[in-house]
């Protein structure tokens, strides 16, 4: 029985740690950390941690739906005019909805085969860069992008003290190589800041 349990595949996804990010002097938005832990053969990395905002989830759902027209995708939490990023209840309600959305997505084998989903969950690439990568317009493959992000993400799962200690080393050698993936050094830690973006929260 124990042996059989070891063979069972699992994917754990957590949407957590909502943070308000300042876009400019007038605009802010909330992003969320997506933590993945899995033993599934579908995933290039078994553990990963990225930050995404609501409108990136909207983009993901639209792309997945266009590639899997026969599947009825789960809904995202509704985008409401009354959403207030300063209201902890609103933010947590959206966080729960985003987690439920990903949990359902990750149970579908067809959706799991979509490269966009893996780039969304395991890199900090923007939607534009994800599209370019999936359509073969980049010098790097999907697997390259995920491996590169993981190698730059060297502060995970190290705790804060060691994270600060190693910051100078990471800055000096990762900047030039990360630029080709559209990854800034700021976007790579587990408590990673979001990639720069605009518009909707």
C-alpha positions as CSV (number, residue, x, y, z in Angstrom):
1,X,0.0,0.0,0.0
2,X,2.8,2.4,0.9
3,X,4.5,1.6,-2.4
4,X,1.4,2.4,-4.4
5,X,1.0,5.7,-2.6
6,X,4.5,6.7,-3.7
7,X,3.5,6.3,-7.3
8,X,0.5,8.5,-7.0
9,X,0.9,11.8,-8.8
10,X,-0.1,15.0,-7.0
11,X,-0.1,18.7,-7.8
12,X,-0.4,21.2,-4.9
13,X,-1.2,24.8,-5.8
14,X,-1.5,27.6,-3.4
15,X,-2.5,31.2,-4.2
16,X,-1.4,33.3,-1.3
17,X,0.3,36.5,0.0
18,X,-1.7,39.2,-1.8
19,X,0.4,42.4,-2.1
20,X,-0.5,45.8,-3.4
21,X,2.0,46.9,-6.1
22,X,2.3,50.6,-7.1
23,X,2.3,51.1,-10.8
24,X,2.7,54.8,-10.9
25,X,1.6,57.7,-8.7
26,X,-2.1,57.1,-9.6
27,X,-2.4,53.4,-10.1
28,X,-1.9,50.3,-7.9
29,X,-2.9,46.7,-8.3
30,X,-2.9,43.5,-6.2
31,X,-0.8,40.5,-7.2
32,X,-0.7,37.0,-5.7
33,X,2.0,34.4,-5.1
34,X,1.4,31.1,-6.9
35,X,3.2,28.2,-5.2
36,X,3.4,24.9,-7.0
37,X,4.6,21.6,-5.5
38,X,4.2,18.4,-7.5
39,X,5.7,15.1,-8.5
40,X,3.8,15.1,-11.8
41,X,5.7,14.2,-15.0
42,X,3.8,17.1,-16.7
43,X,5.9,19.7,-14.9
44,X,9.4,20.7,-15.7
45,X,10.0,21.9,-12.2
46,X,8.7,20.2,-9.1
47,X,8.6,23.3,-7.0
48,X,8.1,26.9,-8.2
49,X,6.9,30.2,-7.0
50,X,5.8,33.2,-9.1
51,X,3.6,36.3,-8.7
52,X,0.7,37.1,-11.0
53,X,-2.1,39.7,-11.1
54,X,-5.8,39.3,-11.9
55,X,-5.6,40.4,-15.5
56,X,-2.9,37.8,-16.2
57,X,-5.4,35.1,-14.9
58,X,-7.9,36.6,-17.3
59,X,-5.5,36.3,-20.2
60,X,-4.6,32.7,-19.2
61,X,-8.3,31.6,-19.1
62,X,-8.9,33.2,-22.6
63,X,-5.9,31.4,-24.1
64,X,-6.7,28.1,-22.6
65,X,-10.3,28.3,-23.7
66,X,-9.3,29.2,-27.3
67,X,-7.1,26.1,-27.4
68,X,-9.6,23.7,-25.8
69,X,-12.9,24.7,-27.2
70,X,-14.7,21.6,-26.2
71,X,-13.9,22.0,-22.5
72,X,-15.9,24.3,-20.3
73,X,-13.3,26.1,-18.3
74,X,-14.0,27.0,-14.6
75,X,-14.9,30.6,-14.0
76,X,-12.6,33.2,-12.5
77,X,-13.9,35.2,-9.6
78,X,-16.1,37.9,-11.1
79,X,-14.5,41.3,-11.9
80,X,-16.6,43.8,-10.1
81,X,-16.6,47.6,-10.0
82,X,-16.9,47.3,-6.3
83,X,-13.6,45.4,-5.8
84,X,-11.6,47.4,-3.3
85,X,-7.9,46.4,-2.9
86,X,-7.9,48.0,0.5
87,X,-10.6,45.7,1.7
88,X,-9.0,42.5,3.1
89,X,-12.3,40.6,2.6
90,X,-12.5,41.5,-1.1
91,X,-8.8,40.6,-1.7
92,X,-9.1,37.3,0.1
93,X,-12.3,36.4,-1.7
94,X,-10.6,36.9,-5.0
95,X,-7.5,35.0,-3.8
96,X,-9.7,32.0,-2.9
97,X,-11.5,32.2,-6.3
98,X,-8.1,32.3,-8.1
99,X,-6.9,29.2,-6.2
100,X,-10.1,27.3,-7.0
101,X,-9.7,28.2,-10.6
102,X,-6.2,26.8,-10.8
103,X,-7.0,23.7,-8.8
104,X,-9.7,22.8,-11.3
105,X,-7.5,23.6,-14.3
106,X,-4.7,21.4,-13.0
107,X,-7.1,18.4,-12.8
108,X,-7.6,18.4,-16.6
109,X,-5.0,16.5,-18.6
110,X,-5.7,18.4,-21.8
111,X,-5.3,21.8,-20.2
112,X,-2.1,20.5,-18.5
113,X,-0.6,19.9,-21.9
114,X,-0.8,23.6,-22.8
115,X,2.6,25.3,-22.6
116,X,1.1,28.6,-21.7
117,X,-0.2,27.2,-18.4
118,X,3.3,26.0,-17.5
119,X,4.9,29.3,-18.4
120,X,2.3,31.1,-16.4
121,X,2.9,29.0,-13.3
122,X,6.6,28.6,-13.5
123,X,8.1,31.7,-15.0
124,X,7.6,35.5,-14.6
125,X,7.3,36.0,-18.3
126,X,4.7,38.5,-19.4
127,X,1.7,37.3,-21.5
128,X,3.3,38.8,-24.6
129,X,6.5,36.9,-24.0
130,X,4.6,33.7,-23.2
131,X,2.8,33.9,-26.5
132,X,6.1,34.6,-28.3
133,X,7.7,31.6,-26.6
134,X,4.9,29.2,-27.3
135,X,4.7,30.2,-31.0
136,X,8.4,29.7,-31.5
137,X,9.4,33.3,-31.9
138,X,12.0,33.3,-29.1
139,X,15.5,31.8,-29.0
140,X,14.5,29.9,-25.9
141,X,12.0,27.0,-25.6
142,X,9.3,26.6,-22.9
143,X,11.6,24.3,-20.9
144,X,14.5,26.7,-21.3
145,X,12.4,29.5,-19.9
146,X,11.3,27.5,-16.9
147,X,14.8,26.2,-16.2
148,X,16.3,29.7,-16.5
149,X,13.7,31.2,-14.2
150,X,14.4,28.4,-11.6
151,X,18.2,28.9,-11.8
152,X,17.8,32.7,-11.3
153,X,15.3,32.1,-8.6
154,X,18.1,31.0,-6.3
155,X,16.6,32.7,-3.3
156,X,13.9,30.0,-3.1
157,X,13.5,28.3,-0.7
158,X,16.3,30.1,1.3
159,X,15.1,32.3,4.2
160,X,15.4,36.1,4.3
161,X,18.8,36.4,5.9
162,X,20.6,34.3,3.3
163,X,18.6,36.0,0.6
164,X,20.0,39.4,1.6
165,X,23.5,38.0,1.9
166,X,23.5,36.6,-1.6
167,X,21.8,39.5,-3.3
168,X,25.1,41.1,-4.7
169,X,26.3,37.8,-6.2
170,X,22.9,37.3,-7.9
171,X,22.9,40.8,-9.3
172,X,26.3,40.7,-10.9
173,X,25.9,37.5,-13.0
174,X,22.2,37.2,-13.7
175,X,21.3,40.5,-15.3
176,X,22.6,40.0,-18.8
177,X,21.6,36.4,-19.2
178,X,18.1,37.0,-17.7
179,X,17.3,39.9,-20.1
180,X,16.8,37.5,-23.0
181,X,14.0,35.9,-21.1
182,X,12.4,39.2,-20.3
183,X,13.1,38.5,-16.6
184,X,14.3,41.4,-14.4
185,X,16.3,40.5,-11.3
186,X,13.5,42.0,-9.3
187,X,11.0,39.5,-10.5
188,X,12.8,36.4,-9.5
189,X,12.7,35.9,-5.7
190,X,10.0,33.8,-4.1
191,X,8.6,36.9,-2.5
192,X,9.0,38.2,-6.0
193,X,7.6,41.5,-7.2
194,X,5.4,41.4,-10.2
195,X,6.7,42.0,-13.6
196,X,5.9,45.6,-14.7
197,X,2.4,45.9,-16.1
198,X,-0.4,48.4,-16.4
199,X,-4.2,48.8,-16.4
200,X,-6.6,46.5,-14.5
201,X,-6.1,45.3,-10.9
